[in-house]
Amino acid sequence: MSELYYIISLPILAGIILFFLPEKFMKFKGIVSTIVAAIALYCAIMVYQMSNQLIGLNLGQEFFNPETGIYNLLNSFTGFTTMNLDNLSKLVLLFAAFFALLILAYSIVYISVRKMPRYYYPFFLITMGCAAGAILADNLLLFVFFWGVLGFTLYMLIKGNTDASSAAAKKTFILIGASDGIMILGLALLWKMNYTLQISAISVPTVNALQVCAFICLLIGAFTKAGAFPFHTWVPDYAQHAPASSSAYLPASLDKLLGIYFLARICNDMFILNQWLTLTMLIIGVLTIIIAVLMALIQHNYKRLLGYHAVSQVGYMITGLALGTPLGIAGGLFHMINHALYKSGLFLTAGSIDRMTGKENIEDLGGLSKAMPLTFFAALVFALSISGIPPFNGFASKWLIYQGIIEFGSQPGIANQLWIVWLGLAVFGSALTLASFIKFISGIFWGRIKETYQSLRKTSPLLWLPPMIIAFLCIGFGVFASSWVIPKLIMPITGNFEYIGFWDSSFVSLLVFISIVLGGLVYLAGNIRKIRVEDNFILGEKQIRDTGFSALEYYKTISQAGFFAAIYRKAEKKWFDIYDISKDIVLGFSKSLSAAHSGILPVYAIWIIAGLLIMMIIFI
């Protein structure tokens, strides 16, 4: 029982204490934060082993006389502090603590050369504690309290000393804050309809307008936190301008875990979706996949590219959960875990590249596989995982979603009859993901290394060890998906289910391994004799090693194609950015109201009389 108190309160209290330490003790703060995260992970492991139950946290009322007002006050709050220990909350809590530990260990070295927000570690720890509170909370009021604090810490973990980072932080804060306000409206609607605010006890059919509005309000909060279309635009900006460690923890792992966790709650526990809401969610899911990956294809900044892919992968999770079948839900939740693994790893490798080279554009890099072999290996594993290449974990969870879509198509309903559309777009999104990560890997790690980077010194183990740990987890979660990971981690949440057709991840992995070995043997057999390699003679022009070839050249043709060129131009002008659209509407409305303030007394008198007449008409 004490583990529940520690995992929430210890990081928050440690974060508050670290506020008072000056900036010169930054490394000490990092070490303390890492120790706190290790304790939190231990507590999460202990909580994971507990039986499923609802636990009301004791607020200390036993220290007061039962006849006093303080005792009665604390006792009345017990219902608001109920914690829900079920298989879903325990799994998400475990991985949230795991990522916090790895990223804090990575931050100790990363921060030594990267200018970070002054209160990075305190806000990181407060984020940890509030995230644990939100995951475990069974009361929606307590959940929204922790959820709201996370919006503020998200803002503080990006805000830096540049105008660009400040603008990205403001955009993030406004979008997250607005969605939190809409969530509170959803709670108010549930309260008006006389529903309980205990998550474990809510079951709302979506058969009338108020019930649908309550669902949509909560859905917007989950979508914005997870970064789903059309509330996703804060994620690429955050990824580009925030420190890589912040991006690895928040939009890459924690926010996805929280957003999809809450989405699973509202779609599969709290509300019973009608067929039109299911259809809407499936449309949003596939749109999120395709739109974000198309934007990722044309990015030059590798951190922004990763940000768009953090959005695109959310579409697979939404699609899986919207299906409502055990296979679909299992695929969505498994993909949530897998995405948190490989996307946090990708941001950590991006941070290592940024730290070693000081460059963020792909065209400024190349050939780093020789200078950073371990980082290259980890990045390659993550790229293959996110692209859905077997036998890595991304393939395993996407394959579950594909099977879920096929199973979904066997049922009656409008959304069910369109199953081939959902399946086709999901597979197409994976192909585009692979295309963009070919650019990422080839542009950064392959080709001739530039002379500038030939003398790169070895990196600290804390920079390459966390990505390597995550990389091996990506391999393990893929190889042992059907034999261990899904039965032990996912089926306790969804219940047992049967696969469609034959699928055994270990057998598939064995076949892939055999094909690689055979391919290697064929390669070696054809290269027994040494072959001299020379640059091509090109009539006195610069040699190939001097001119090189940019990995971005091919992808320019996509952005210049007729239809796509028009779309990309509109995107550059923020036509599809809900933040900029809303800002323009508000500023335009404000400007029109300002025009009425002419400073002429008769005009004000006319407005007053007109207002009174309108009020009289309304009330009479």
C-alpha positions as CSV (number, residue, x, y, z in Angstrom):
1,M,0.0,0.0,0.0
2,S,2.8,2.4,0.9
3,E,4.1,2.2,-2.7
4,L,1.1,4.1,-3.9
5,Y,2.0,7.1,-1.7
6,Y,5.7,6.9,-2.7
7,I,5.2,6.8,-6.4
8,I,3.1,9.9,-6.4
9,S,4.4,12.0,-3.5
10,L,8.1,11.2,-3.5
11,P,8.8,12.7,-7.0
12,I,6.7,15.7,-6.3
13,L,8.3,16.5,-2.9
14,A,11.8,15.9,-4.4
15,G,11.0,18.2,-7.3
16,I,9.9,20.9,-4.9
17,I,13.1,20.6,-2.8
18,L,15.3,20.8,-5.9
19,F,13.7,24.1,-6.8
20,F,15.8,25.7,-4.0
21,L,19.1,24.4,-5.2
22,P,21.1,26.8,-7.4
23,E,21.8,26.1,-11.1
24,K,25.5,25.3,-10.4
25,F,24.3,22.0,-8.8
26,M,22.7,20.8,-12.0
27,K,24.6,17.5,-12.1
28,F,23.8,16.8,-8.5
29,K,20.1,17.5,-9.3
30,G,20.4,15.0,-12.1
31,I,21.8,12.3,-9.8
32,V,19.2,12.8,-7.2
33,S,16.4,12.8,-9.8
34,T,17.7,9.5,-11.2
35,I,17.7,7.9,-7.7
36,V,14.1,9.1,-7.2
37,A,13.1,7.7,-10.5
38,A,14.8,4.3,-9.6
39,I,12.7,4.3,-6.4
40,A,9.6,5.1,-8.4
41,L,10.3,2.3,-10.8
42,Y,10.7,-0.2,-7.9
43,C,7.4,1.0,-6.5
44,A,5.8,0.6,-9.9
45,I,7.0,-3.0,-10.1
46,M,5.6,-3.7,-6.6
47,V,2.3,-2.1,-7.6
48,Y,2.2,-4.2,-10.8
49,Q,2.3,-7.3,-8.7
50,M,-0.6,-6.3,-6.6
51,S,-4.1,-7.7,-7.2
52,N,-6.7,-5.6,-9.0
53,Q,-8.6,-3.5,-6.6
54,L,-9.9,0.0,-5.7
55,I,-7.9,1.6,-2.9
56,G,-8.9,4.7,-1.0
57,L,-5.8,6.6,0.0
58,N,-5.7,7.4,3.7
59,L,-5.2,11.2,4.2
60,G,-4.1,10.9,7.8
61,Q,-7.4,11.2,9.5
62,E,-6.4,8.5,12.0
63,F,-4.2,11.2,13.7
64,F,-7.3,13.2,14.7
65,N,-10.1,12.6,17.1
66,P,-13.2,11.1,15.2
67,E,-15.4,13.8,16.8
68,T,-13.4,16.7,15.3
69,G,-14.2,18.7,12.2
70,I,-10.7,18.0,10.7
71,Y,-11.3,14.2,10.9
72,N,-14.7,14.5,9.2
73,L,-13.2,16.8,6.5
74,L,-10.4,14.4,5.7
75,N,-12.7,11.4,5.8
76,S,-15.1,13.1,3.3
77,F,-12.3,13.5,0.8
78,T,-11.5,9.8,0.8
79,G,-13.9,9.1,-2.0
80,F,-12.0,11.6,-4.2
81,T,-8.7,9.9,-3.6
82,T,-9.7,6.4,-4.7
83,M,-7.0,4.7,-6.8
84,N,-7.9,2.1,-9.4
85,L,-5.4,-0.7,-9.6
86,D,-6.3,-2.7,-12.7
87,N,-4.2,-4.3,-15.4
88,L,-4.3,-1.3,-17.7
89,S,-3.3,1.3,-15.1
90,K,-0.6,-0.9,-13.7
91,L,1.0,-1.5,-17.1
92,V,1.0,2.1,-18.1
93,L,2.4,3.1,-14.7
94,L,5.2,0.6,-15.0
95,F,6.3,1.9,-18.4
96,A,6.0,5.5,-17.4
97,A,8.4,5.0,-14.5
98,F,10.7,2.9,-16.7
99,F,11.1,5.7,-19.3
100,A,11.5,8.3,-16.6
101,L,14.5,6.5,-15.2
102,L,16.3,5.9,-18.6
103,I,15.7,9.5,-19.7
104,L,16.9,11.0,-16.4
105,A,20.1,9.0,-16.6
106,Y,20.6,10.2,-20.2
107,S,20.0,13.8,-19.1
108,I,22.9,13.8,-16.7
109,V,25.4,13.9,-19.6
110,Y,23.1,15.6,-22.2
111,I,22.5,18.6,-20.0
112,S,26.2,19.2,-19.4
113,V,26.5,20.7,-22.9
114,R,23.0,21.5,-23.8
115,K,21.4,24.7,-22.3
116,M,18.3,23.4,-20.6
117,P,15.4,25.2,-18.8
118,R,16.6,26.3,-15.4
119,Y,14.1,24.1,-13.5
120,Y,14.4,21.0,-15.8
121,Y,14.8,18.4,-13.1
122,P,12.2,19.8,-10.6
123,F,9.6,20.0,-13.3
124,F,10.6,16.5,-14.6
125,L,10.0,15.0,-11.2
126,I,6.7,16.8,-10.6
127,T,5.7,15.5,-14.0
128,M,6.5,12.0,-12.9
129,G,4.5,12.2,-9.7
130,C,1.4,13.9,-11.4
131,A,1.5,11.3,-14.2
132,A,1.4,8.5,-11.7
133,G,-1.5,10.3,-10.0
134,A,-3.4,10.7,-13.2
135,I,-2.8,7.0,-14.2
136,L,-4.0,5.7,-10.9
137,A,-6.9,8.1,-10.1
138,D,-10.4,6.6,-10.3
139,N,-12.2,9.9,-9.6
140,L,-12.4,12.2,-12.6
141,L,-11.9,15.3,-10.6
142,L,-8.6,14.1,-9.1
143,F,-7.7,12.8,-12.6
144,V,-8.3,16.3,-14.2
145,F,-6.3,17.9,-11.4
146,F,-3.2,15.9,-12.1
147,W,-3.8,16.1,-15.8
148,G,-4.0,19.9,-15.6
149,V,-0.7,20.2,-13.7
150,L,0.9,18.1,-16.5
151,G,-0.1,20.8,-19.0
152,F,1.9,23.4,-17.0
153,T,5.0,21.2,-16.6
154,L,4.9,20.4,-20.3
155,Y,5.1,24.1,-20.9
156,M,8.0,24.6,-18.5
157,L,10.0,21.7,-19.9
158,I,10.2,23.3,-23.4
159,K,10.5,27.0,-22.7
160,G,14.0,28.2,-23.4
161,N,15.9,31.3,-24.2
162,T,15.0,31.6,-27.8
163,D,11.9,33.2,-29.4
164,A,11.2,30.0,-31.3
165,S,11.2,27.8,-28.2
166,S,9.1,30.3,-26.3
167,A,6.5,30.4,-29.2
168,A,6.4,26.6,-29.3
169,A,5.9,26.5,-25.5
170,K,3.1,29.1,-25.7
171,K,1.4,27.2,-28.5
172,T,1.6,23.9,-26.5
173,F,0.3,25.5,-23.4
174,I,-2.7,27.1,-25.1
175,L,-3.7,24.0,-27.0
176,I,-3.3,21.7,-24.0
177,G,-5.0,24.3,-21.7
178,A,-7.9,24.7,-24.1
179,S,-8.5,20.9,-24.3
180,D,-8.3,20.7,-20.5
181,G,-11.1,23.3,-20.3
182,I,-13.2,21.3,-22.8
183,M,-12.6,18.2,-20.7
184,I,-14.0,20.0,-17.6
185,L,-17.1,20.8,-19.7
186,G,-17.4,17.1,-20.4
187,L,-17.3,16.4,-16.6
188,A,-20.0,19.0,-16.1
189,L,-22.2,17.3,-18.6
190,L,-21.7,13.9,-16.9
191,W,-22.6,15.5,-13.6
192,K,-25.7,17.2,-15.1
193,M,-26.9,13.8,-16.4
194,N,-26.5,12.4,-12.8
195,Y,-23.6,10.1,-13.7
196,T,-21.0,9.3,-11.1
197,L,-17.5,10.7,-11.6
198,Q,-15.8,7.4,-10.6
199,I,-14.1,6.1,-13.8
200,S,-14.6,2.4,-12.8
201,A,-18.3,2.9,-12.3
202,I,-19.3,4.9,-15.4
203,S,-21.1,3.3,-18.3
204,V,-22.7,5.9,-20.6
205,P,-24.6,5.0,-23.8
206,T,-24.1,7.5,-26.6
207,V,-27.8,7.7,-27.6
208,N,-28.6,11.4,-27.1
209,A,-26.9,14.8,-27.7
210,L,-25.7,15.4,-24.2
211,Q,-24.1,12.0,-23.9
212,V,-22.4,12.4,-27.3
213,C,-21.2,15.9,-26.3
214,A,-19.7,14.6,-23.0
215,F,-17.9,11.9,-24.9
216,I,-16.5,14.4,-27.5
217,C,-15.3,16.8,-24.8
218,L,-13.3,14.0,-23.1
219,L,-12.2,12.7,-26.5
220,I,-10.7,16.1,-27.4
221,G,-8.6,16.1,-24.2
222,A,-7.3,12.6,-25.0
223,F,-6.6,13.5,-28.6
224,T,-4.7,16.7,-27.8
225,K,-2.6,15.0,-25.2
226,A,-1.7,12.1,-27.5
227,G,-1.2,14.4,-30.5
228,A,-4.0,13.2,-32.8
229,F,-5.3,15.1,-35.8
230,P,-6.4,17.9,-35.8
231,F,-5.1,18.7,-32.4
232,H,-1.5,17.5,-33.2
233,T,0.2,20.7,-34.3
234,W,2.0,21.3,-31.0
235,V,3.9,18.1,-31.3
236,P,6.2,18.9,-34.3
237,D,7.0,22.4,-32.9
238,Y,7.7,20.9,-29.4
239,A,10.0,18.2,-30.9
240,Q,11.9,20.7,-33.0
241,H,12.6,23.3,-30.2
242,A,12.5,21.4,-27.0
243,P,15.6,19.6,-25.6
244,A,15.7,16.0,-27.0
245,S,15.4,14.6,-23.5
246,S,12.2,16.5,-22.9
247,S,10.8,15.3,-26.3
248,A,11.8,11.7,-25.5
249,Y,9.9,11.8,-22.2
250,L,6.8,13.9,-23.1
251,P,5.4,13.8,-26.6
252,A,7.3,10.6,-27.4
253,S,6.5,8.4,-24.4
254,L,4.6,9.9,-21.4
255,D,2.0,11.9,-23.3
256,K,1.3,9.0,-25.6
257,L,0.9,6.7,-22.7
258,L,-1.4,9.1,-20.9
259,G,-3.4,10.2,-23.9
260,I,-4.0,6.6,-25.2
261,Y,-4.6,5.4,-21.7
262,F,-7.4,7.9,-21.2
263,L,-8.7,7.2,-24.8
264,A,-8.9,3.5,-23.9
265,R,-10.8,4.4,-20.7
266,I,-13.4,6.5,-22.4
267,C,-13.9,4.3,-25.5
268,N,-13.9,0.9,-23.9
269,D,-14.9,1.5,-20.3
270,M,-16.8,4.8,-19.7
271,F,-18.8,5.1,-22.9
272,I,-20.7,2.7,-25.2
273,L,-20.0,4.0,-28.7
274,N,-22.6,4.1,-31.4
275,Q,-21.7,3.2,-35.0
276,W,-21.3,6.9,-36.1
277,L,-18.8,7.6,-33.3
278,T,-16.9,4.5,-34.3
279,L,-16.9,5.6,-37.9
280,T,-15.7,9.1,-36.9
281,M,-12.9,7.7,-34.8
282,L,-11.7,5.4,-37.6
283,I,-11.7,8.3,-40.0
284,I,-9.6,10.4,-37.6
285,G,-7.3,7.5,-37.0
286,V,-6.4,6.9,-40.7
287,L,-6.3,10.7,-41.4
288,T,-3.8,11.0,-38.5
289,I,-1.7,8.3,-40.0
290,I,-1.6,9.6,-43.6
291,I,-1.5,13.4,-43.0
292,A,1.3,13.3,-40.5
293,V,3.5,10.9,-42.4
294,L,3.1,13.0,-45.6
295,M,4.4,16.0,-43.6
296,A,7.3,14.0,-42.2
297,L,8.4,13.0,-45.7
298,I,9.4,16.6,-46.6
299,Q,11.1,17.6,-43.4
300,H,14.7,18.7,-43.3
301,N,15.0,19.0,-39.5
302,Y,15.3,15.5,-38.2
303,K,13.7,16.4,-34.8
304,R,10.7,17.8,-36.6
305,L,10.5,14.7,-38.8
306,L,10.4,12.6,-35.6
307,G,7.7,14.9,-34.2
308,Y,5.4,14.3,-37.2
309,H,6.0,10.5,-36.9
310,A,5.0,10.7,-33.2
311,V,1.7,12.0,-34.5
312,S,1.3,9.5,-37.3
313,Q,1.7,6.5,-35.0
314,V,-1.1,7.7,-32.8
315,G,-3.4,7.0,-35.7
316,Y,-2.7,3.3,-35.4
317,M,-3.6,3.4,-31.7
318,I,-6.8,5.3,-32.4
319,T,-7.7,2.9,-35.2
320,G,-7.1,-0.2,-33.0
321,L,-9.1,1.1,-30.0
322,A,-12.0,2.4,-32.3
323,L,-12.5,-1.2,-33.6
324,G,-13.7,-2.2,-30.2
325,T,-12.8,-5.9,-30.8
326,P,-10.3,-7.7,-28.5
327,L,-7.8,-8.0,-31.4
328,G,-8.1,-4.3,-32.2
329,I,-7.9,-3.1,-28.6
330,A,-4.9,-5.4,-28.0
331,G,-3.2,-4.0,-31.1
332,G,-3.8,-0.4,-30.1
333,L,-2.5,-0.9,-26.5
334,F,0.5,-2.9,-27.7
335,H,1.3,-0.3,-30.3
336,M,1.1,2.3,-27.5
337,I,3.8,0.5,-25.6
338,N,5.9,-0.1,-28.7
339,H,5.6,3.4,-29.9
340,A,6.8,4.8,-26.5
341,L,9.8,2.5,-26.8
342,Y,11.1,3.2,-30.3
343,K,10.0,6.9,-30.4
344,S,11.7,7.8,-27.1
345,G,14.7,5.9,-28.4
346,L,14.7,7.9,-31.6
347,F,14.6,11.2,-29.7
348,L,17.5,10.0,-27.5
349,T,19.6,9.2,-30.6
350,A,18.6,12.5,-32.1
351,G,19.9,14.2,-28.9
352,S,23.2,12.4,-29.2
353,I,23.6,13.5,-32.8
354,D,22.7,17.1,-31.8
355,R,25.2,17.0,-28.9
356,M,28.0,15.6,-31.0
357,T,27.6,17.6,-34.2
358,G,25.5,20.7,-33.2
359,K,23.5,20.1,-36.4
360,E,19.7,19.5,-36.7
361,N,19.3,19.4,-40.5
362,I,19.7,16.1,-42.3
363,E,21.6,17.7,-45.3
364,D,24.3,18.9,-42.9
365,L,25.1,15.4,-41.8
366,G,26.1,12.0,-43.3
367,G,28.4,9.1,-42.6
368,L,28.0,9.2,-38.9
369,S,27.7,5.4,-38.6
370,K,31.5,5.2,-38.5
371,A,31.8,7.9,-35.8
372,M,28.8,6.8,-33.7
373,P,28.3,3.0,-34.4
374,L,26.2,2.2,-31.3
375,T,24.0,5.2,-31.9
376,F,23.6,4.1,-35.5
377,F,22.7,0.5,-34.5
378,A,20.0,1.8,-32.1
379,A,18.6,4.3,-34.6
380,L,18.4,1.6,-37.3
381,V,16.5,-0.7,-34.9
382,F,14.1,2.1,-34.1
383,A,13.6,3.0,-37.7
384,L,12.9,-0.6,-38.7
385,S,10.5,-0.9,-35.7
386,I,8.5,2.2,-36.4
387,S,8.3,1.2,-40.1
388,G,6.7,-2.2,-39.2
389,I,9.5,-4.4,-40.4
390,P,9.5,-7.9,-39.0
391,P,10.7,-9.2,-36.6
392,F,10.7,-5.9,-34.6
393,N,8.0,-4.8,-32.2
394,G,6.4,-2.3,-34.5
395,F,5.5,-5.0,-36.9
396,A,3.9,-7.2,-34.2
397,S,1.5,-4.5,-33.0
398,K,0.6,-3.3,-36.5
399,W,0.0,-6.9,-37.5
400,L,-2.5,-7.2,-34.6
401,I,-4.2,-4.0,-35.7
402,Y,-4.4,-5.3,-39.3
403,Q,-6.0,-8.5,-38.1
404,G,-8.4,-6.5,-35.9
405,I,-9.5,-4.6,-38.9
406,I,-10.2,-7.8,-40.9
407,E,-12.1,-9.3,-38.0
408,F,-14.0,-6.0,-37.7
409,G,-15.1,-6.2,-41.3
410,S,-17.0,-9.5,-40.7
411,Q,-19.5,-7.6,-38.5
412,P,-22.5,-5.5,-39.8
413,G,-22.4,-1.8,-39.8
414,I,-21.3,1.2,-41.9
415,A,-17.8,1.4,-40.5
416,N,-17.4,-2.4,-40.7
417,Q,-18.2,-2.4,-44.4
418,L,-15.4,0.0,-45.1
419,W,-12.8,-2.2,-43.5
420,I,-10.8,-2.5,-46.7
421,V,-10.3,1.3,-46.6
422,W,-9.0,1.3,-43.0
423,L,-6.7,-1.6,-43.8
424,G,-5.4,-0.1,-47.1
425,L,-4.6,3.3,-45.6
426,A,-3.0,1.8,-42.5
427,V,-0.6,-0.4,-44.6
428,F,0.0,2.6,-47.0
429,G,1.0,4.6,-43.9
430,S,3.6,2.0,-43.0
431,A,5.1,2.1,-46.5
432,L,5.4,5.9,-46.3
433,T,6.9,5.6,-42.8
434,L,9.6,3.3,-44.2
435,A,10.3,5.8,-47.0
436,S,10.8,8.7,-44.7
437,F,13.1,6.7,-42.4
438,I,15.2,5.6,-45.3
439,K,15.8,9.3,-45.7
440,F,16.5,9.7,-41.9
441,I,19.0,6.8,-41.7
442,S,20.7,7.3,-45.1
443,G,21.0,11.1,-44.7
444,I,22.5,11.0,-41.2
445,F,24.4,7.7,-40.9
446,W,25.2,6.5,-44.4
447,G,27.4,7.8,-47.2
448,R,30.8,9.5,-46.9
449,I,31.5,11.1,-43.5
450,K,32.3,14.7,-43.7
451,E,35.8,15.8,-42.6
452,T,34.2,17.9,-39.9
453,Y,33.0,14.8,-38.1
454,Q,35.9,12.4,-38.6
455,S,37.5,13.5,-35.4
456,L,34.4,13.1,-33.2
457,R,35.3,11.9,-29.7
458,K,33.7,8.9,-28.0
459,T,30.4,9.6,-26.2
460,S,29.6,9.0,-22.6
461,P,28.0,5.5,-21.9
462,L,25.0,7.4,-20.5
463,L,24.3,8.8,-24.0
464,W,24.3,5.4,-25.8
465,L,23.3,2.9,-23.1
466,P,19.7,4.1,-22.7
467,P,19.0,3.9,-26.4
468,M,20.7,0.5,-26.6
469,I,18.5,-0.9,-23.8
470,I,15.4,0.4,-25.6
471,A,16.7,-1.1,-28.9
472,F,17.1,-4.6,-27.4
473,L,13.6,-4.2,-25.9
474,C,12.3,-3.4,-29.4
475,I,13.9,-6.6,-30.7
476,G,12.7,-8.7,-27.7
477,F,9.1,-7.4,-27.8
478,G,9.0,-8.3,-31.5
479,V,10.6,-11.7,-31.4
480,F,8.6,-12.9,-28.3
481,A,5.4,-10.9,-29.0
482,S,3.1,-13.9,-29.5
483,S,4.8,-16.2,-27.1
484,W,5.3,-14.0,-24.1
485,V,4.6,-10.2,-24.4
486,I,1.0,-10.3,-25.6
487,P,-0.1,-13.2,-23.3
488,K,1.6,-11.7,-20.2
489,L,1.2,-7.9,-20.7
490,I,-1.8,-7.4,-23.1
491,M,-4.2,-10.3,-22.7
492,P,-4.7,-9.6,-18.9
493,I,-6.2,-6.3,-20.1
494,T,-8.2,-7.4,-23.1
495,G,-9.0,-11.0,-22.3
496,N,-8.0,-14.0,-24.3
497,F,-8.5,-13.8,-28.1
498,E,-7.7,-15.9,-31.2
499,Y,-5.5,-14.7,-34.0
500,I,-6.8,-14.6,-37.6
501,G,-4.7,-17.1,-39.6
502,F,-1.3,-18.4,-38.6
503,W,1.1,-16.0,-36.8
504,D,4.0,-16.9,-34.6
505,S,6.5,-14.1,-33.9
506,S,9.3,-16.4,-32.9
507,F,8.9,-18.5,-36.0
508,V,8.8,-15.4,-38.2
509,S,12.0,-14.1,-36.4
510,L,13.7,-17.4,-37.1
511,L,12.9,-17.2,-40.8
512,V,14.2,-13.6,-40.9
513,F,17.4,-14.6,-39.2
514,I,18.0,-17.5,-41.6
515,S,17.4,-15.3,-44.6
516,I,19.9,-12.7,-43.2
517,V,22.5,-15.5,-42.6
518,L,22.0,-16.9,-46.1
519,G,22.2,-13.5,-47.6
520,G,25.5,-12.8,-45.8
521,L,26.9,-16.1,-47.0
522,V,26.0,-15.3,-50.6
523,Y,27.5,-11.8,-50.3
524,L,30.8,-13.2,-48.9
525,A,30.9,-15.9,-51.5
526,G,30.7,-13.2,-54.2
527,N,33.4,-11.0,-52.7
528,I,36.2,-13.5,-52.0
529,R,38.6,-11.7,-54.3
530,K,39.6,-8.2,-53.4
531,I,38.3,-5.6,-55.8
532,R,40.0,-2.2,-56.2
533,V,37.7,0.7,-55.8
534,E,38.3,4.1,-57.5
535,D,36.3,7.2,-58.0
536,N,34.7,7.7,-61.4
537,F,36.5,9.9,-63.9
538,I,34.2,12.8,-64.6
539,L,36.4,15.0,-66.9
540,G,38.1,17.0,-64.3
541,E,35.0,17.8,-62.2
542,K,35.1,17.4,-58.4
543,Q,35.4,13.9,-57.2
544,I,32.3,12.1,-55.8
545,R,33.7,12.1,-52.3
546,D,33.8,16.0,-52.5
547,T,30.4,16.5,-54.1
548,G,28.4,13.7,-52.4
549,F,24.7,13.2,-52.8
550,S,22.0,14.5,-50.5
551,A,19.4,12.0,-49.3
552,L,16.8,14.8,-49.6
553,E,17.0,15.2,-53.3
554,Y,14.6,12.4,-54.1
555,Y,12.0,13.6,-51.6
556,K,11.9,17.0,-53.1
557,T,10.0,15.5,-56.1
558,I,7.2,14.6,-53.7
559,S,6.8,18.2,-52.4
560,Q,6.9,19.5,-56.0
561,A,4.3,17.2,-57.4
562,G,1.1,19.0,-58.5
563,F,-1.5,18.1,-55.9
564,F,1.0,17.6,-53.1
565,A,2.8,20.9,-53.9
566,A,-0.5,22.8,-53.4
567,I,-1.2,21.0,-50.1
568,Y,2.3,21.5,-48.8
569,R,2.1,25.3,-49.7
570,K,-1.1,25.6,-47.7
571,A,0.5,23.7,-44.8
572,E,3.4,26.0,-44.8
573,K,1.0,28.9,-44.5
574,K,-0.7,27.2,-41.5
575,W,-4.0,26.6,-43.2
576,F,-4.4,23.3,-41.4
577,D,-3.0,24.4,-38.0
578,I,-5.9,24.5,-35.6
579,Y,-3.9,26.8,-33.3
580,D,-3.2,29.4,-36.0
581,I,-6.8,29.2,-37.4
582,S,-8.2,29.8,-33.9
583,K,-5.8,32.6,-33.2
584,D,-6.7,34.3,-36.5
585,I,-10.4,34.0,-35.7
586,V,-10.0,35.4,-32.1
587,L,-7.8,38.3,-33.3
588,G,-10.2,39.1,-36.1
589,F,-13.2,39.1,-33.8
590,S,-11.2,41.3,-31.3
591,K,-10.2,43.7,-34.1
592,S,-13.9,44.0,-35.2
593,L,-14.9,44.8,-31.7
594,S,-12.1,47.3,-31.3
595,A,-13.4,49.2,-34.3
596,A,-16.6,49.8,-32.4
597,H,-14.6,51.8,-29.8
598,S,-14.4,55.0,-31.7
599,G,-14.3,57.3,-28.7
600,I,-17.4,59.2,-29.9
601,L,-20.0,59.4,-27.2
602,P,-23.1,59.2,-29.4
603,V,-21.8,55.9,-30.9
604,Y,-21.5,54.4,-27.4
605,A,-25.0,55.6,-26.6
606,I,-26.4,53.8,-29.6
607,W,-24.7,50.6,-28.6
608,I,-26.2,50.9,-25.1
609,I,-29.7,51.5,-26.4
610,A,-29.3,48.6,-28.9
611,G,-28.1,46.3,-26.2
612,L,-31.0,47.2,-23.9
613,L,-33.5,46.6,-26.7
614,I,-32.0,43.2,-27.5
615,M,-32.2,42.2,-23.8
616,M,-35.9,43.4,-23.6
617,I,-36.8,41.3,-26.7
618,I,-35.1,38.2,-25.2
619,F,-36.6,38.4,-21.8
620,I,-40.1,39.6,-22.9
